[in-house]
Amino acid sequence: MTTVDDRTAAAPRRKGPARGARRSRLTDEHGRRVAPWELVVRYLLLVAVLALTVGPFVWQLSTSLKGPTEDIFSTPPKFLPSHPTLHNYSRVSGTIPVWNYAFNSLKVAVANVVTNCLGAALAGYAIARLRYRGRRLLTLVFIVAMLVPVEGIVIAQFQTMRSLGLNNTLLGVVLPGCVGAMNILLMRNAFLHLPQEVDEAAIVDGANAWQRFTRIALPSVKGTLAVVAIFAFMGSWDDFLWPLIVLSDSSKFTLTIGLNYLHGTFADDQRLVAAGTIIAVVPLIVLFACLQRFFFRGVGEGAVKG
Amino acid sequence: MSSPTARPATAAGPVAGAGAGREAGARPASGRRFGSRPPGGRSAAPRARRHLPSTPWLFAAPGLVIVCAFVLYPFVSTLVDSFTDRRALVAGHWVGLANFTEMLHDDAFWIGLRNSALYMVVVVPALVVLPLLLALLVHKKIPGIGFFRSAFYTPVVASIVVVGLIWVWMLDDRGLINSVLEAVGIGKVGFLSDQWLLLLSAMFVTVWKGLGYYMIIYLSALANVPRELHEAASVDGAGAFRRFLTVTVPAVRSTMVLVGALSSVAAFKVFSEVYVMAGPKGGPAGEDTTLVMLVERTGTGLTGRVGYASAISVVVFVITLGLMLLVLRADRKEDA
């Protein structure tokens, strides 16, 4: 507590010479000046939350880089590995086929992205832009499907997969979520916002439904399509319950199932588990870092319209 | 004017072919778009020409097939199976309400229901309030705020298994938290060995992972709060806390209801966090099993009791649906 007070008091004094410049620069989005003490408190809080949200990832990374001779249980804890090594990463691939699992996850995720983008765009277009008897019924079907909780139907889904002979296959992992009702409704909303006049003009020009879809509608909803793609990728890469139920053969595991297996079998080897989790999480953090504006858009849209 | 003659030409020829041809045909059409369309255009291009009757169904077919085969059919079959004694490899017989009466005497069911309900009671208030505070913290656009927003979102991106394993190591008897607690003289806490602390730790992980997600939802709601309200309130002498209660909270109330609905449904269906942290059995004697874990354990495997698992699933449906209706109704009442 005292340190916080000290710093709030000290900060403006320390920045003495630059004070005038700061004052004019640091304004909020309404052009009002932010008081220096408020700024310091804000940054202190931000750093504290940062430590809480990102700290555990950093600790895991640090653990994964500590060699076999280094004490990972030391009190007080050591945050930086004294001799960073990739030894644990090669060990984890010797223990479980982690790269195969990652490849399986990648296959499932890419398939999910492709099928969701195509299927959701097509169906969304059908319920947003085409006129026919049964359109409202069709929309209702997708809304009902969106409200069905996946956790409640996994057993029946598994029975369905078994009767199709697709249990314990990657195709079986992909199929149930390969065209999400939620994504269809997201695409529908995007298509509904396009002006009707453009469609009318294209009809006058003789464009058929497919041409209007591919040349006019689809290029106008790229943003929503990107959101669908990203959330399909993330949802499938991170999925746990369904692959856990449908996959039984350890050679077909996805990364999340493989990690859970690694933890269950080698729970005491913290360095090994840490290396495995880092392998699983790095691709998504990279994806997120590159495409974050779509992530944030997707959350907003999904929340308002879901 | 010229449009009646131009239309058949563009409609018949170039459109069906290459894109270049269509663009050439589109140019004379642009003048006509607003000119003669209302009287002549619509009647001359009859409804039937928009698309064939089967076209919409072809468009919707992939989505419709998947949704019907893997969502709606399993949903209906879950409802039906809940009244049978179906097993994984054995067809079932109609048993009426036997599964549901069995549930009443099944300790595992009551433990699961208790844990799922507890989960909701603890997690939902935290996920309604904390992300709002976090959103207020990152709302003001000070330098570097974009970095903090993204960083706070990182746990959302990571898979629940990764997050669970990270915290298993953090909360381990010899992990980071316990060595800090020991260093400051509090001593070790058995976060992962005591059944209640274990459940509480899983709840903490759920909240930790959800913070960033709901923060973004609140952030877009905060953007719509009129600045004038805050200014008027501070002119009237209201402090920051007072303004939070009298200006911010009423303005984002509908978002709070939405977050409450989303998080309560998600919390009641909790599976992965507890499965990863407490193990497949939900603790040594299964004291930390949740309802969905019970469904998974009962219904899978070669001897899985599909009928009974379906009956438990039906309870999950009814409660989640009831929760949603309850929250939405509470919202409407407050509006009136």
Chai-1 contact restraints between the chains, C-beta under 6 A:
chainA,res_idxA,chainB,res_idxB,connection_type,confidence,min_distance_angstrom,max_distance_angstrom,comment,restraint_id
A,D28,B,K140,contact,1.0,0.0,6.0,A-B,restraint_1
A,E29,B,K141,contact,1.0,0.0,6.0,A-B,restraint_2
A,H30,B,R227,contact,1.0,0.0,6.0,A-B,restraint_3
A,L45,B,L137,contact,1.0,0.0,6.0,A-B,restraint_4
A,L46,B,F148,contact,1.0,0.0,6.0,A-B,restraint_5
A,L50,B,A151,contact,1.0,0.0,6.0,A-B,restraint_6
A,T53,B,F152,contact,1.0,0.0,6.0,A-B,restraint_7
A,T53,B,P155,contact,1.0,0.0,6.0,A-B,restraint_8
A,V54,B,A151,contact,1.0,0.0,6.0,A-B,restraint_9
A,V54,B,T154,contact,1.0,0.0,6.0,A-B,restraint_10
A,P56,B,I166,contact,1.0,0.0,6.0,A-B,restraint_11
A,P56,B,M170,contact,1.0,0.0,6.0,A-B,restraint_12
A,W59,B,L176,contact,1.0,0.0,6.0,A-B,restraint_13
A,Q60,B,I166,contact,1.0,0.0,6.0,A-B,restraint_14
A,F73,B,R174,contact,1.0,0.0,6.0,A-B,restraint_15
A,T75,B,S179,contact,1.0,0.0,6.0,A-B,restraint_16
A,T75,B,E182,contact,1.0,0.0,6.0,A-B,restraint_17
A,T75,B,A183,contact,1.0,0.0,6.0,A-B,restraint_18
A,P76,B,A183,contact,1.0,0.0,6.0,A-B,restraint_19
A,P77,B,L176,contact,1.0,0.0,6.0,A-B,restraint_20
A,P77,B,S179,contact,1.0,0.0,6.0,A-B,restraint_21
A,G119,B,P62,contact,1.0,0.0,6.0,A-B,restraint_22
A,G119,B,G63,contact,1.0,0.0,6.0,A-B,restraint_23
A,L122,B,F59,contact,1.0,0.0,6.0,A-B,restraint_24
A,A123,B,A60,contact,1.0,0.0,6.0,A-B,restraint_25
A,A123,B,G63,contact,1.0,0.0,6.0,A-B,restraint_26
A,Y125,B,F59,contact,1.0,0.0,6.0,A-B,restraint_27
A,A126,B,P56,contact,1.0,0.0,6.0,A-B,restraint_28
A,A126,B,F59,contact,1.0,0.0,6.0,A-B,restraint_29
A,A126,B,A60,contact,1.0,0.0,6.0,A-B,restraint_30
A,L130,B,P56,contact,1.0,0.0,6.0,A-B,restraint_31
A,Y132,B,P56,contact,1.0,0.0,6.0,A-B,restraint_32
A,L138,B,A60,contact,1.0,0.0,6.0,A-B,restraint_33
A,A145,B,V67,contact,1.0,0.0,6.0,A-B,restraint_34
A,A145,B,V71,contact,1.0,0.0,6.0,A-B,restraint_35
A,A145,B,L72,contact,1.0,0.0,6.0,A-B,restraint_36
A,V148,B,V71,contact,1.0,0.0,6.0,A-B,restraint_37
A,V148,B,F75,contact,1.0,0.0,6.0,A-B,restraint_38
A,P149,B,K269,contact,1.0,0.0,6.0,A-B,restraint_39
A,P149,B,T320,contact,1.0,0.0,6.0,A-B,restraint_40
A,E151,B,K269,contact,1.0,0.0,6.0,A-B,restraint_41
A,E151,B,V292,contact,1.0,0.0,6.0,A-B,restraint_42
A,G152,B,S313,contact,1.0,0.0,6.0,A-B,restraint_43
A,G152,B,V316,contact,1.0,0.0,6.0,A-B,restraint_44
A,G152,B,F317,contact,1.0,0.0,6.0,A-B,restraint_45
A,I153,B,P74,contact,1.0,0.0,6.0,A-B,restraint_46
A,I153,B,F75,contact,1.0,0.0,6.0,A-B,restraint_47
A,I153,B,T78,contact,1.0,0.0,6.0,A-B,restraint_48
A,I155,B,G299,contact,1.0,0.0,6.0,A-B,restraint_49
A,I155,B,V306,contact,1.0,0.0,6.0,A-B,restraint_50
A,I155,B,A309,contact,1.0,0.0,6.0,A-B,restraint_51
A,A156,B,P74,contact,1.0,0.0,6.0,A-B,restraint_52
A,A156,B,S77,contact,1.0,0.0,6.0,A-B,restraint_53
A,A156,B,T78,contact,1.0,0.0,6.0,A-B,restraint_54
A,Q157,B,P74,contact,1.0,0.0,6.0,A-B,restraint_55
A,T160,B,P74,contact,1.0,0.0,6.0,A-B,restraint_56
A,L175,B,F70,contact,1.0,0.0,6.0,A-B,restraint_57
A,P176,B,F70,contact,1.0,0.0,6.0,A-B,restraint_58
A,C178,B,I66,contact,1.0,0.0,6.0,A-B,restraint_59
A,V179,B,P62,contact,1.0,0.0,6.0,A-B,restraint_60
A,V179,B,G63,contact,1.0,0.0,6.0,A-B,restraint_61
A,V179,B,I66,contact,1.0,0.0,6.0,A-B,restraint_62
A,A181,B,V67,contact,1.0,0.0,6.0,A-B,restraint_63
A,I184,B,G63,contact,1.0,0.0,6.0,A-B,restraint_64
A,A201,B,R33,contact,1.0,0.0,6.0,A-B,restraint_65
A,I203,B,A45,contact,1.0,0.0,6.0,A-B,restraint_66
A,I203,B,R50,contact,1.0,0.0,6.0,A-B,restraint_67
A,V204,B,G41,contact,1.0,0.0,6.0,A-B,restraint_68
A,V204,B,A45,contact,1.0,0.0,6.0,A-B,restraint_69
A,D205,B,T10,contact,1.0,0.0,6.0,A-B,restraint_70
A,D205,B,A26,contact,1.0,0.0,6.0,A-B,restraint_71
A,D205,B,A29,contact,1.0,0.0,6.0,A-B,restraint_72
A,G206,B,T10,contact,1.0,0.0,6.0,A-B,restraint_73
A,G206,B,A11,contact,1.0,0.0,6.0,A-B,restraint_74
A,G206,B,V15,contact,1.0,0.0,6.0,A-B,restraint_75
A,A207,B,V15,contact,1.0,0.0,6.0,A-B,restraint_76
A,A209,B,H51,contact,1.0,0.0,6.0,A-B,restraint_77
A,A209,B,T55,contact,1.0,0.0,6.0,A-B,restraint_78
A,D238,B,S159,contact,1.0,0.0,6.0,A-B,restraint_79
A,F240,B,I160,contact,1.0,0.0,6.0,A-B,restraint_80
A,F240,B,V161,contact,1.0,0.0,6.0,A-B,restraint_81
A,F240,B,S272,contact,1.0,0.0,6.0,A-B,restraint_82
A,L241,B,F271,contact,1.0,0.0,6.0,A-B,restraint_83
A,I245,B,T300,contact,1.0,0.0,6.0,A-B,restraint_84
A,T256,B,S159,contact,1.0,0.0,6.0,A-B,restraint_85
A,T256,B,V161,contact,1.0,0.0,6.0,A-B,restraint_86
A,L259,B,V161,contact,1.0,0.0,6.0,A-B,restraint_87
A,N260,B,V161,contact,1.0,0.0,6.0,A-B,restraint_88
A,H263,B,L165,contact,1.0,0.0,6.0,A-B,restraint_89
A,Q270,B,W169,contact,1.0,0.0,6.0,A-B,restraint_90
A,V273,B,L165,contact,1.0,0.0,6.0,A-B,restraint_91
A,T277,B,V162,contact,1.0,0.0,6.0,A-B,restraint_92
A,T277,B,L165,contact,1.0,0.0,6.0,A-B,restraint_93
A,A280,B,V162,contact,1.0,0.0,6.0,A-B,restraint_94
A,V281,B,A158,contact,1.0,0.0,6.0,A-B,restraint_95
A,V281,B,V162,contact,1.0,0.0,6.0,A-B,restraint_96
A,L284,B,V157,contact,1.0,0.0,6.0,A-B,restraint_97
A,F288,B,V157,contact,1.0,0.0,6.0,A-B,restraint_98
A,Q292,B,S150,contact,1.0,0.0,6.0,A-B,restraint_99
A,F296,B,I216,contact,1.0,0.0,6.0,A-B,restraint_100
A,V299,B,I216,contact,1.0,0.0,6.0,A-B,restraint_101
A,G300,B,S220,contact,1.0,0.0,6.0,A-B,restraint_102
A,A303,B,I217,contact,1.0,0.0,6.0,A-B,restraint_103
